[in-house]
Amino acid sequence: MRINLTTLCENTAAEVGFLAEWGWSILVQVNDETVLFDTGTSSIAVRIADKRGVDLHSIDTIVLSHAHKDHTGG
């Protein structure tokens, strides 16, 4: 089983050129399944996905952990 986690949004930006916000979004890839776990607060997750070369069209499922804007606003 292959598991890959890609942080798309969180409240720090350790790499130069990346943005941070008070939000959370993780791309979870398990074998051939791709799940977006939360969407962050804004479009930052989409912008970081683009910078990392992540094709958001490949997402099979979106899971929202709870209804706070920092997890569902993006």
mmJSON file of the N, C-alpha and C atoms, coordinates in Angstrom:
{"data_MODEL":{"atom_site":{
"group_PDB":["ATOM","ATOM","ATOM","ATOM","ATOM","ATOM","ATOM","ATOM","ATOM","ATOM","ATOM","ATOM","ATOM","ATOM","ATOM","ATOM","ATOM","ATOM","ATOM","ATOM","ATOM","ATOM","ATOM","ATOM","ATOM","ATOM","ATOM","ATOM","ATOM","ATOM","ATOM","ATOM","ATOM","ATOM","ATOM","ATOM","ATOM","ATOM","ATOM","ATOM","ATOM","ATOM","ATOM","ATOM","ATOM","ATOM","ATOM","ATOM","ATOM","ATOM","ATOM","ATOM","ATOM","ATOM","ATOM","ATOM","ATOM","ATOM","ATOM","ATOM","ATOM","ATOM","ATOM","ATOM","ATOM","ATOM","ATOM","ATOM","ATOM","ATOM","ATOM","ATOM","ATOM","ATOM","ATOM","ATOM","ATOM","ATOM","ATOM","ATOM","ATOM","ATOM","ATOM","ATOM","ATOM","ATOM","ATOM","ATOM","ATOM","ATOM","ATOM","ATOM","ATOM","ATOM","ATOM","ATOM","ATOM","ATOM","ATOM","ATOM","ATOM","ATOM","ATOM","ATOM","ATOM","ATOM","ATOM","ATOM","ATOM","ATOM","ATOM","ATOM","ATOM","ATOM","ATOM","ATOM","ATOM","ATOM","ATOM","ATOM","ATOM","ATOM","ATOM","ATOM","ATOM","ATOM","ATOM","ATOM","ATOM","ATOM","ATOM","ATOM","ATOM","ATOM","ATOM","ATOM","ATOM","ATOM","ATOM","ATOM","ATOM","ATOM","ATOM","ATOM","ATOM","ATOM","ATOM","ATOM","ATOM","ATOM","ATOM","ATOM","ATOM","ATOM","ATOM","ATOM","ATOM","ATOM","ATOM","ATOM","ATOM","ATOM","ATOM","ATOM","ATOM","ATOM","ATOM","ATOM","ATOM","ATOM","ATOM","ATOM","ATOM","ATOM","ATOM","ATOM","ATOM","ATOM","ATOM","ATOM","ATOM","ATOM","ATOM","ATOM","ATOM","ATOM","ATOM","ATOM","ATOM","ATOM","ATOM","ATOM","ATOM","ATOM","ATOM","ATOM","ATOM","ATOM","ATOM","ATOM","ATOM","ATOM","ATOM","ATOM","ATOM","ATOM","ATOM","ATOM","ATOM","ATOM","ATOM","ATOM","ATOM","ATOM","ATOM","ATOM","ATOM","ATOM","ATOM","ATOM","ATOM","ATOM"],
"id":[1,2,3,4,5,6,7,8,9,10,11,12,13,14,15,16,17,18,19,20,21,22,23,24,25,26,27,28,29,30,31,32,33,34,35,36,37,38,39,40,41,42,43,44,45,46,47,48,49,50,51,52,53,54,55,56,57,58,59,60,61,62,63,64,65,66,67,68,69,70,71,72,73,74,75,76,77,78,79,80,81,82,83,84,85,86,87,88,89,90,91,92,93,94,95,96,97,98,99,100,101,102,103,104,105,106,107,108,109,110,111,112,113,114,115,116,117,118,119,120,121,122,123,124,125,126,127,128,129,130,131,132,133,134,135,136,137,138,139,140,141,142,143,144,145,146,147,148,149,150,151,152,153,154,155,156,157,158,159,160,161,162,163,164,165,166,167,168,169,170,171,172,173,174,175,176,177,178,179,180,181,182,183,184,185,186,187,188,189,190,191,192,193,194,195,196,197,198,199,200,201,202,203,204,205,206,207,208,209,210,211,212,213,214,215,216,217,218,219,220,221,222],
"type_symbol":["N","C","C","N","C","C","N","C","C","N","C","C","N","C","C","N","C","C","N","C","C","N","C","C","N","C","C","N","C","C","N","C","C","N","C","C","N","C","C","N","C","C","N","C","C","N","C","C","N","C","C","N","C","C","N","C","C","N","C","C","N","C","C","N","C","C","N","C","C","N","C","C","N","C","C","N","C","C","N","C","C","N","C","C","N","C","C","N","C","C","N","C","C","N","C","C","N","C","C","N","C","C","N","C","C","N","C","C","N","C","C","N","C","C","N","C","C","N","C","C","N","C","C","N","C","C","N","C","C","N","C","C","N","C","C","N","C","C","N","C","C","N","C","C","N","C","C","N","C","C","N","C","C","N","C","C","N","C","C","N","C","C","N","C","C","N","C","C","N","C","C","N","C","C","N","C","C","N","C","C","N","C","C","N","C","C","N","C","C","N","C","C","N","C","C","N","C","C","N","C","C","N","C","C","N","C","C","N","C","C","N","C","C","N","C","C","N","C","C","N","C","C"],
"label_atom_id":["N","CA","C","N","CA","C","N","CA","C","N","CA","C","N","CA","C","N","CA","C","N","CA","C","N","CA","C","N","CA","C","N","CA","C","N","CA","C","N","CA","C","N","CA","C","N","CA","C","N","CA","C","N","CA","C","N","CA","C","N","CA","C","N","CA","C","N","CA","C","N","CA","C","N","CA","C","N","CA","C","N","CA","C","N","CA","C","N","CA","C","N","CA","C","N","CA","C","N","CA","C","N","CA","C","N","CA","C","N","CA","C","N","CA","C","N","CA","C","N","CA","C","N","CA","C","N","CA","C","N","CA","C","N","CA","C","N","CA","C","N","CA","C","N","CA","C","N","CA","C","N","CA","C","N","CA","C","N","CA","C","N","CA","C","N","CA","C","N","CA","C","N","CA","C","N","CA","C","N","CA","C","N","CA","C","N","CA","C","N","CA","C","N","CA","C","N","CA","C","N","CA","C","N","CA","C","N","CA","C","N","CA","C","N","CA","C","N","CA","C","N","CA","C","N","CA","C","N","CA","C","N","CA","C","N","CA","C","N","CA","C","N","CA","C","N","CA","C","N","CA","C","N","CA","C","N","CA","C"],
"label_alt_id":[null,null,null,null,null,null,null,null,null,null,null,null,null,null,null,null,null,null,null,null,null,null,null,null,null,null,null,null,null,null,null,null,null,null,null,null,null,null,null,null,null,null,null,null,null,null,null,null,null,null,null,null,null,null,null,null,null,null,null,null,null,null,null,null,null,null,null,null,null,null,null,null,null,null,null,null,null,null,null,null,null,null,null,null,null,null,null,null,null,null,null,null,null,null,null,null,null,null,null,null,null,null,null,null,null,null,null,null,null,null,null,null,null,null,null,null,null,null,null,null,null,null,null,null,null,null,null,null,null,null,null,null,null,null,null,null,null,null,null,null,null,null,null,null,null,null,null,null,null,null,null,null,null,null,null,null,null,null,null,null,null,null,null,null,null,null,null,null,null,null,null,null,null,null,null,null,null,null,null,null,null,null,null,null,null,null,null,null,null,null,null,null,null,null,null,null,null,null,null,null,null,null,null,null,null,null,null,null,null,null,null,null,null,null,null,null,null,null,null,null,null,null],
"label_comp_id":["MET","MET","MET","ARG","ARG","ARG","ILE","ILE","ILE","ASN","ASN","ASN","LEU","LEU","LEU","THR","THR","THR","THR","THR","THR","LEU","LEU","LEU","CYS","CYS","CYS","GLU","GLU","GLU","ASN","ASN","ASN","THR","THR","THR","ALA","ALA","ALA","ALA","ALA","ALA","GLU","GLU","GLU","VAL","VAL","VAL","GLY","GLY","GLY","PHE","PHE","PHE","LEU","LEU","LEU","ALA","ALA","ALA","GLU","GLU","GLU","TRP","TRP","TRP","GLY","GLY","GLY","TRP","TRP","TRP","SER","SER","SER","ILE","ILE","ILE","LEU","LEU","LEU","VAL","VAL","VAL","GLN","GLN","GLN","VAL","VAL","VAL","ASN","ASN","ASN","ASP","ASP","ASP","GLU","GLU","GLU","THR","THR","THR","VAL","VAL","VAL","LEU","LEU","LEU","PHE","PHE","PHE","ASP","ASP","ASP","THR","THR","THR","GLY","GLY","GLY","THR","THR","THR","SER","SER","SER","SER","SER","SER","ILE","ILE","ILE","ALA","ALA","ALA","VAL","VAL","VAL","ARG","ARG","ARG","ILE","ILE","ILE","ALA","ALA","ALA","ASP","ASP","ASP","LYS","LYS","LYS","ARG","ARG","ARG","GLY","GLY","GLY","VAL","VAL","VAL","ASP","ASP","ASP","LEU","LEU","LEU","HIS","HIS","HIS","SER","SER","SER","ILE","ILE","ILE","ASP","ASP","ASP","THR","THR","THR","ILE","ILE","ILE","VAL","VAL","VAL","LEU","LEU","LEU","SER","SER","SER","HIS","HIS","HIS","ALA","ALA","ALA","HIS","HIS","HIS","LYS","LYS","LYS","ASP","ASP","ASP","HIS","HIS","HIS","THR","THR","THR","GLY","GLY","GLY","GLY","GLY","GLY"],
"label_asym_id":["A","A","A","A","A","A","A","A","A","A","A","A","A","A","A","A","A","A","A","A","A","A","A","A","A","A","A","A","A","A","A","A","A","A","A","A","A","A","A","A","A","A","A","A","A","A","A","A","A","A","A","A","A","A","A","A","A","A","A","A","A","A","A","A","A","A","A","A","A","A","A","A","A","A","A","A","A","A","A","A","A","A","A","A","A","A","A","A","A","A","A","A","A","A","A","A","A","A","A","A","A","A","A","A","A","A","A","A","A","A","A","A","A","A","A","A","A","A","A","A","A","A","A","A","A","A","A","A","A","A","A","A","A","A","A","A","A","A","A","A","A","A","A","A","A","A","A","A","A","A","A","A","A","A","A","A","A","A","A","A","A","A","A","A","A","A","A","A","A","A","A","A","A","A","A","A","A","A","A","A","A","A","A","A","A","A","A","A","A","A","A","A","A","A","A","A","A","A","A","A","A","A","A","A","A","A","A","A","A","A","A","A","A","A","A","A","A","A","A","A","A","A"],
"label_entity_id":["1","1","1","1","1","1","1","1","1","1","1","1","1","1","1","1","1","1","1","1","1","1","1","1","1","1","1","1","1","1","1","1","1","1","1","1","1","1","1","1","1","1","1","1","1","1","1","1","1","1","1","1","1","1","1","1","1","1","1","1","1","1","1","1","1","1","1","1","1","1","1","1","1","1","1","1","1","1","1","1","1","1","1","1","1","1","1","1","1","1","1","1","1","1","1","1","1","1","1","1","1","1","1","1","1","1","1","1","1","1","1","1","1","1","1","1","1","1","1","1","1","1","1","1","1","1","1","1","1","1","1","1","1","1","1","1","1","1","1","1","1","1","1","1","1","1","1","1","1","1","1","1","1","1","1","1","1","1","1","1","1","1","1","1","1","1","1","1","1","1","1","1","1","1","1","1","1","1","1","1","1","1","1","1","1","1","1","1","1","1","1","1","1","1","1","1","1","1","1","1","1","1","1","1","1","1","1","1","1","1","1","1","1","1","1","1","1","1","1","1","1","1"],
"label_seq_id":[1,1,1,2,2,2,3,3,3,4,4,4,5,5,5,6,6,6,7,7,7,8,8,8,9,9,9,10,10,10,11,11,11,12,12,12,13,13,13,14,14,14,15,15,15,16,16,16,17,17,17,18,18,18,19,19,19,20,20,20,21,21,21,22,22,22,23,23,23,24,24,24,25,25,25,26,26,26,27,27,27,28,28,28,29,29,29,30,30,30,31,31,31,32,32,32,33,33,33,34,34,34,35,35,35,36,36,36,37,37,37,38,38,38,39,39,39,40,40,40,41,41,41,42,42,42,43,43,43,44,44,44,45,45,45,46,46,46,47,47,47,48,48,48,49,49,49,50,50,50,51,51,51,52,52,52,53,53,53,54,54,54,55,55,55,56,56,56,57,57,57,58,58,58,59,59,59,60,60,60,61,61,61,62,62,62,63,63,63,64,64,64,65,65,65,66,66,66,67,67,67,68,68,68,69,69,69,70,70,70,71,71,71,72,72,72,73,73,73,74,74,74],
"pdbx_PDB_ins_code":[null,null,null,null,null,null,null,null,null,null,null,null,null,null,null,null,null,null,null,null,null,null,null,null,null,null,null,null,null,null,null,null,null,null,null,null,null,null,null,null,null,null,null,null,null,null,null,null,null,null,null,null,null,null,null,null,null,null,null,null,null,null,null,null,null,null,null,null,null,null,null,null,null,null,null,null,null,null,null,null,null,null,null,null,null,null,null,null,null,null,null,null,null,null,null,null,null,null,null,null,null,null,null,null,null,null,null,null,null,null,null,null,null,null,null,null,null,null,null,null,null,null,null,null,null,null,null,null,null,null,null,null,null,null,null,null,null,null,null,null,null,null,null,null,null,null,null,null,null,null,null,null,null,null,null,null,null,null,null,null,null,null,null,null,null,null,null,null,null,null,null,null,null,null,null,null,null,null,null,null,null,null,null,null,null,null,null,null,null,null,null,null,null,null,null,null,null,null,null,null,null,null,null,null,null,null,null,null,null,null,null,null,null,null,null,null,null,null,null,null,null,null],
"Cartn_x":[0.848,0.0,0.894,0.605,1.341,0.451,0.948,0.219,1.091,0.51,1.222,0.343,0.911,0.197,0.865,0.059,0.569,-0.186,0.524,-0.107,-0.366,-1.635,-1.999,-2.247,-2.6,-2.902,-2.769,-2.07,-2.001,-1.43,-1.184,-0.889,0.594,1.446,2.847,3.246,4.249,4.764,6.28,6.756,8.182,8.988,8.357,9.065,8.861,9.912,9.849,8.867,8.03,7.075,5.738,5.595,4.331,3.591,2.274,1.435,0.88,0.514,-0.081,-1.37,-2.265,-3.488,-3.961,-4.867,-5.45,-6.493,-6.019,-6.86,-6.129,-6.783,-6.216,-6.715,-5.809,-6.177,-5.029,-5.36,-4.376,-4.878,-4.002,-4.318,-3.795,-4.671,-4.315,-4.413,-3.304,-3.299,-2.951,-3.877,-3.682,-3.855,-2.759,-2.744,-3.283,-4.407,-4.938,-6.09,-6.343,-7.444,-6.89,-7.531,-7.096,-8.237,-7.958,-8.957,-8.438,-9.279,-8.964,-9.626,-8.801,-9.311,-9.304,-10.474,-10.693,-10.172,-10.663,-10.348,-9.7,-9.411,-8.822,-9.85,-9.365,-10.236,-10.49,-9.51,-9.6,-9.075,-8.645,-8.125,-6.647,-6.058,-4.63,-4.336,-5.186,-4.96,-4.863,-5.704,-5.682,-4.375,-3.964,-2.723,-1.506,-1.48,-0.351,-0.366,-1.552,-1.649,-1.036,-1.338,-0.777,0.74,1.257,2.716,3.397,2.71,3.276,3.009,2.289,1.994,0.906,0.037,-1.047,-2.249,-2.744,-3.924,-5.164,-5.871,-7.052,-8.193,-8.121,-9.126,-9.001,-7.89,-7.676,-8.323,-8.924,-9.54,-10.778,-10.834,-11.981,-13.039,-12.586,-13.495,-13.011,-13.956,-13.637,-14.293,-13.498,-13.991,-13.838,-14.928,-14.879,-15.003,-13.986,-13.949,-15.032,-15.291,-16.352,-16.629,-17.684,-18.219,-17.625,-16.406,-15.772,-15.169,-15.212,-14.756,-13.296,-12.441,-11.031,-10.814,-11.879,-11.806,-12.678,-13.602,-14.578,-14.676,-13.942,-14.121,-13.415,-12.469,-11.67,-12.36],
"Cartn_y":[-1.17,0.0,1.233,2.153,3.402,4.529,5.31,6.46,7.701,8.733,9.994,11.128,11.974,13.131,14.398,15.302,16.575,17.699,18.511,19.652,20.732,21.12,22.189,23.501,23.425,24.642,24.388,25.286,25.309,26.643,26.86,28.215,28.585,27.815,28.218,28.037,28.742,28.611,28.491,27.281,27.047,27.211,27.029,27.126,28.512,29.076,30.395,30.342,31.361,31.444,30.788,30.133,29.513,30.412,30.304,31.131,30.309,30.997,30.344,31.06,30.357,30.956,30.123,30.688,29.933,29.005,27.865,26.894,25.579,24.596,23.259,22.57,21.949,21.151,20.194,18.92,17.877,17.01,16.7,15.756,14.393,13.41,12.065,11.13,10.482,9.521,8.153,7.215,5.837,4.954,4.343,3.562,4.426,4.09,4.856,5.778,5.963,6.794,8.123,9.237,10.559,11.245,11.668,12.296,13.673,14.683,16.001,16.09,16.235,16.331,17.798,18.396,19.817,20.688,21.941,22.82,24.141,24.33,25.589,26.71,27.936,29.1,29.811,29.775,30.549,29.701,30.373,29.658,29.292,29.506,29.2,27.723,26.808,25.376,25.113,25.776,25.606,26.162,27.313,27.937,27.085,26.514,25.667,24.359,23.799,22.591,22.845,23.981,24.339,24.446,25.098,25.227,23.871,22.927,21.594,20.636,21.099,20.244,19.216,19.502,18.586,18.875,17.861,17.984,17.761,18.827,18.712,17.973,17.823,17.025,15.543,15.145,13.73,13.347,14.309,14.024,13.158,12.066,11.155,11.524,12.009,12.279,13.507,14.312,15.427,15.145,15.205,14.977,16.27,16.733,17.919,17.46,17.755,17.241,17.851,19.14,19.811,21.158,21.829,22.969,24.324,24.375,25.665,26.185,27.509,28.106,27.784,27.607,27.32,25.903,25.107,23.763,23.617,24.565,24.409,25.599,26.674,27.903,27.937,27.048,27.081,26.5],
"Cartn_z":[0.0,0.0,0.0,-0.925,-1.024,-0.526,0.444,0.967,0.782,0.18,-0.019,0.507,1.361,1.902,1.382,0.84,0.347,1.043,1.798,2.457,1.422,1.303,0.375,1.091,2.354,3.089,4.58,5.258,6.72,7.132,8.406,8.876,8.92,8.259,8.109,6.646,6.241,4.872,4.972,5.151,5.357,4.07,2.92,1.651,1.042,0.496,-0.13,-1.301,-1.38,-2.483,-2.204,-1.054,-0.689,0.29,0.304,1.16,2.317,3.383,4.544,4.894,5.564,6.074,7.256,8.037,9.128,8.509,8.05,7.385,7.261,6.667,6.589,5.337,4.591,3.431,3.135,3.047,2.773,1.626,0.682,-0.373,0.062,0.118,0.56,-0.642,-0.974,-2.074,-1.513,-1.676,-1.236,-2.458,-2.866,-4.104,-5.246,-5.833,-6.969,-6.582,-5.302,-4.819,-4.311,-4.702,-4.271,-3.524,-2.286,-1.431,-1.011,-1.142,-0.606,0.754,1.797,3.163,3.56,3.608,3.899,2.758,2.712,1.579,1.974,3.261,3.702,3.738,3.879,4.015,2.692,1.79,0.549,-0.612,-1.664,-2.839,-2.702,-1.54,-1.368,-1.652,-1.231,-1.495,-2.99,-3.774,-5.232,-5.798,-5.316,-5.794,-5.446,-4.242,-3.849,-4.627,-4.859,-5.678,-7.047,-7.629,-8.935,-8.865,-7.813,-7.645,-7.498,-6.84,-6.611,-7.774,-8.795,-9.945,-9.676,-8.706,-8.348,-9.244,-9.939,-10.785,-9.927,-9.6,-8.747,-9.441,-10.76,-11.468,-11.137,-10.547,-10.204,-8.882,-8.166,-6.867,-7.058,-6.306,-6.359,-5.33,-4.162,-3.05,-2.295,-1.803,-0.916,0.429,1.495,2.852,3.633,4.24,5.09,6.537,7.336,8.705,9.592,9.409,10.154,9.489,9.907,9.164,9.527,10.006,10.256,8.952,8.763,7.509,7.165,8.184,7.904,7.363,7.314,6.744,5.499,5.29,4.192,3.256,3.5,2.737,1.395,1.18,-0.051,-1.254],
"occupancy":[1.0,1.0,1.0,1.0,1.0,1.0,1.0,1.0,1.0,1.0,1.0,1.0,1.0,1.0,1.0,1.0,1.0,1.0,1.0,1.0,1.0,1.0,1.0,1.0,1.0,1.0,1.0,1.0,1.0,1.0,1.0,1.0,1.0,1.0,1.0,1.0,1.0,1.0,1.0,1.0,1.0,1.0,1.0,1.0,1.0,1.0,1.0,1.0,1.0,1.0,1.0,1.0,1.0,1.0,1.0,1.0,1.0,1.0,1.0,1.0,1.0,1.0,1.0,1.0,1.0,1.0,1.0,1.0,1.0,1.0,1.0,1.0,1.0,1.0,1.0,1.0,1.0,1.0,1.0,1.0,1.0,1.0,1.0,1.0,1.0,1.0,1.0,1.0,1.0,1.0,1.0,1.0,1.0,1.0,1.0,1.0,1.0,1.0,1.0,1.0,1.0,1.0,1.0,1.0,1.0,1.0,1.0,1.0,1.0,1.0,1.0,1.0,1.0,1.0,1.0,1.0,1.0,1.0,1.0,1.0,1.0,1.0,1.0,1.0,1.0,1.0,1.0,1.0,1.0,1.0,1.0,1.0,1.0,1.0,1.0,1.0,1.0,1.0,1.0,1.0,1.0,1.0,1.0,1.0,1.0,1.0,1.0,1.0,1.0,1.0,1.0,1.0,1.0,1.0,1.0,1.0,1.0,1.0,1.0,1.0,1.0,1.0,1.0,1.0,1.0,1.0,1.0,1.0,1.0,1.0,1.0,1.0,1.0,1.0,1.0,1.0,1.0,1.0,1.0,1.0,1.0,1.0,1.0,1.0,1.0,1.0,1.0,1.0,1.0,1.0,1.0,1.0,1.0,1.0,1.0,1.0,1.0,1.0,1.0,1.0,1.0,1.0,1.0,1.0,1.0,1.0,1.0,1.0,1.0,1.0,1.0,1.0,1.0,1.0,1.0,1.0,1.0,1.0,1.0,1.0,1.0,1.0],
"B_iso_or_equiv":[0.0,0.0,0.0,0.0,0.0,0.0,0.0,0.0,0.0,0.0,0.0,0.0,0.0,0.0,0.0,0.0,0.0,0.0,0.0,0.0,0.0,0.0,0.0,0.0,0.0,0.0,0.0,0.0,0.0,0.0,0.0,0.0,0.0,0.0,0.0,0.0,0.0,0.0,0.0,0.0,0.0,0.0,0.0,0.0,0.0,0.0,0.0,0.0,0.0,0.0,0.0,0.0,0.0,0.0,0.0,0.0,0.0,0.0,0.0,0.0,0.0,0.0,0.0,0.0,0.0,0.0,0.0,0.0,0.0,0.0,0.0,0.0,0.0,0.0,0.0,0.0,0.0,0.0,0.0,0.0,0.0,0.0,0.0,0.0,0.0,0.0,0.0,0.0,0.0,0.0,0.0,0.0,0.0,0.0,0.0,0.0,0.0,0.0,0.0,0.0,0.0,0.0,0.0,0.0,0.0,0.0,0.0,0.0,0.0,0.0,0.0,0.0,0.0,0.0,0.0,0.0,0.0,0.0,0.0,0.0,0.0,0.0,0.0,0.0,0.0,0.0,0.0,0.0,0.0,0.0,0.0,0.0,0.0,0.0,0.0,0.0,0.0,0.0,0.0,0.0,0.0,0.0,0.0,0.0,0.0,0.0,0.0,0.0,0.0,0.0,0.0,0.0,0.0,0.0,0.0,0.0,0.0,0.0,0.0,0.0,0.0,0.0,0.0,0.0,0.0,0.0,0.0,0.0,0.0,0.0,0.0,0.0,0.0,0.0,0.0,0.0,0.0,0.0,0.0,0.0,0.0,0.0,0.0,0.0,0.0,0.0,0.0,0.0,0.0,0.0,0.0,0.0,0.0,0.0,0.0,0.0,0.0,0.0,0.0,0.0,0.0,0.0,0.0,0.0,0.0,0.0,0.0,0.0,0.0,0.0,0.0,0.0,0.0,0.0,0.0,0.0,0.0,0.0,0.0,0.0,0.0,0.0],
"pdbx_formal_charge":[null,null,null,null,null,null,null,null,null,null,null,null,null,null,null,null,null,null,null,null,null,null,null,null,null,null,null,null,null,null,null,null,null,null,null,null,null,null,null,null,null,null,null,null,null,null,null,null,null,null,null,null,null,null,null,null,null,null,null,null,null,null,null,null,null,null,null,null,null,null,null,null,null,null,null,null,null,null,null,null,null,null,null,null,null,null,null,null,null,null,null,null,null,null,null,null,null,null,null,null,null,null,null,null,null,null,null,null,null,null,null,null,null,null,null,null,null,null,null,null,null,null,null,null,null,null,null,null,null,null,null,null,null,null,null,null,null,null,null,null,null,null,null,null,null,null,null,null,null,null,null,null,null,null,null,null,null,null,null,null,null,null,null,null,null,null,null,null,null,null,null,null,null,null,null,null,null,null,null,null,null,null,null,null,null,null,null,null,null,null,null,null,null,null,null,null,null,null,null,null,null,null,null,null,null,null,null,null,null,null,null,null,null,null,null,null,null,null,null,null,null,null],
"auth_seq_id":[1,1,1,2,2,2,3,3,3,4,4,4,5,5,5,6,6,6,7,7,7,8,8,8,9,9,9,10,10,10,11,11,11,12,12,12,13,13,13,14,14,14,15,15,15,16,16,16,17,17,17,18,18,18,19,19,19,20,20,20,21,21,21,22,22,22,23,23,23,24,24,24,25,25,25,26,26,26,27,27,27,28,28,28,29,29,29,30,30,30,31,31,31,32,32,32,33,33,33,34,34,34,35,35,35,36,36,36,37,37,37,38,38,38,39,39,39,40,40,40,41,41,41,42,42,42,43,43,43,44,44,44,45,45,45,46,46,46,47,47,47,48,48,48,49,49,49,50,50,50,51,51,51,52,52,52,53,53,53,54,54,54,55,55,55,56,56,56,57,57,57,58,58,58,59,59,59,60,60,60,61,61,61,62,62,62,63,63,63,64,64,64,65,65,65,66,66,66,67,67,67,68,68,68,69,69,69,70,70,70,71,71,71,72,72,72,73,73,73,74,74,74],
"auth_comp_id":["MET","MET","MET","ARG","ARG","ARG","ILE","ILE","ILE","ASN","ASN","ASN","LEU","LEU","LEU","THR","THR","THR","THR","THR","THR","LEU","LEU","LEU","CYS","CYS","CYS","GLU","GLU","GLU","ASN","ASN","ASN","THR","THR","THR","ALA","ALA","ALA","ALA","ALA","ALA","GLU","GLU","GLU","VAL","VAL","VAL","GLY","GLY","GLY","PHE","PHE","PHE","LEU","LEU","LEU","ALA","ALA","ALA","GLU","GLU","GLU","TRP","TRP","TRP","GLY","GLY","GLY","TRP","TRP","TRP","SER","SER","SER","ILE","ILE","ILE","LEU","LEU","LEU","VAL","VAL","VAL","GLN","GLN","GLN","VAL","VAL","VAL","ASN","ASN","ASN","ASP","ASP","ASP","GLU","GLU","GLU","THR","THR","THR","VAL","VAL","VAL","LEU","LEU","LEU","PHE","PHE","PHE","ASP","ASP","ASP","THR","THR","THR","GLY","GLY","GLY","THR","THR","THR","SER","SER","SER","SER","SER","SER","ILE","ILE","ILE","ALA","ALA","ALA","VAL","VAL","VAL","ARG","ARG","ARG","ILE","ILE","ILE","ALA","ALA","ALA","ASP","ASP","ASP","LYS","LYS","LYS","ARG","ARG","ARG","GLY","GLY","GLY","VAL","VAL","VAL","ASP","ASP","ASP","LEU","LEU","LEU","HIS","HIS","HIS","SER","SER","SER","ILE","ILE","ILE","ASP","ASP","ASP","THR","THR","THR","ILE","ILE","ILE","VAL","VAL","VAL","LEU","LEU","LEU","SER","SER","SER","HIS","HIS","HIS","ALA","ALA","ALA","HIS","HIS","HIS","LYS","LYS","LYS","ASP","ASP","ASP","HIS","HIS","HIS","THR","THR","THR","GLY","GLY","GLY","GLY","GLY","GLY"],
"auth_asym_id":["A","A","A","A","A","A","A","A","A","A","A","A","A","A","A","A","A","A","A","A","A","A","A","A","A","A","A","A","A","A","A","A","A","A","A","A","A","A","A","A","A","A","A","A","A","A","A","A","A","A","A","A","A","A","A","A","A","A","A","A","A","A","A","A","A","A","A","A","A","A","A","A","A","A","A","A","A","A","A","A","A","A","A","A","A","A","A","A","A","A","A","A","A","A","A","A","A","A","A","A","A","A","A","A","A","A","A","A","A","A","A","A","A","A","A","A","A","A","A","A","A","A","A","A","A","A","A","A","A","A","A","A","A","A","A","A","A","A","A","A","A","A","A","A","A","A","A","A","A","A","A","A","A","A","A","A","A","A","A","A","A","A","A","A","A","A","A","A","A","A","A","A","A","A","A","A","A","A","A","A","A","A","A","A","A","A","A","A","A","A","A","A","A","A","A","A","A","A","A","A","A","A","A","A","A","A","A","A","A","A","A","A","A","A","A","A","A","A","A","A","A","A"],
"auth_atom_id":["N","CA","C","N","CA","C","N","CA","C","N","CA","C","N","CA","C","N","CA","C","N","CA","C","N","CA","C","N","CA","C","N","CA","C","N","CA","C","N","CA","C","N","CA","C","N","CA","C","N","CA","C","N","CA","C","N","CA","C","N","CA","C","N","CA","C","N","CA","C","N","CA","C","N","CA","C","N","CA","C","N","CA","C","N","CA","C","N","CA","C","N","CA","C","N","CA","C","N","CA","C","N","CA","C","N","CA","C","N","CA","C","N","CA","C","N","CA","C","N","CA","C","N","CA","C","N","CA","C","N","CA","C","N","CA","C","N","CA","C","N","CA","C","N","CA","C","N","CA","C","N","CA","C","N","CA","C","N","CA","C","N","CA","C","N","CA","C","N","CA","C","N","CA","C","N","CA","C","N","CA","C","N","CA","C","N","CA","C","N","CA","C","N","CA","C","N","CA","C","N","CA","C","N","CA","C","N","CA","C","N","CA","C","N","CA","C","N","CA","C","N","CA","C","N","CA","C","N","CA","C","N","CA","C","N","CA","C","N","CA","C","N","CA","C","N","CA","C","N","CA","C","N","CA","C","N","CA","C"],
"pdbx_PDB_model_num":[1,1,1,1,1,1,1,1,1,1,1,1,1,1,1,1,1,1,1,1,1,1,1,1,1,1,1,1,1,1,1,1,1,1,1,1,1,1,1,1,1,1,1,1,1,1,1,1,1,1,1,1,1,1,1,1,1,1,1,1,1,1,1,1,1,1,1,1,1,1,1,1,1,1,1,1,1,1,1,1,1,1,1,1,1,1,1,1,1,1,1,1,1,1,1,1,1,1,1,1,1,1,1,1,1,1,1,1,1,1,1,1,1,1,1,1,1,1,1,1,1,1,1,1,1,1,1,1,1,1,1,1,1,1,1,1,1,1,1,1,1,1,1,1,1,1,1,1,1,1,1,1,1,1,1,1,1,1,1,1,1,1,1,1,1,1,1,1,1,1,1,1,1,1,1,1,1,1,1,1,1,1,1,1,1,1,1,1,1,1,1,1,1,1,1,1,1,1,1,1,1,1,1,1,1,1,1,1,1,1,1,1,1,1,1,1,1,1,1,1,1,1]
}}}
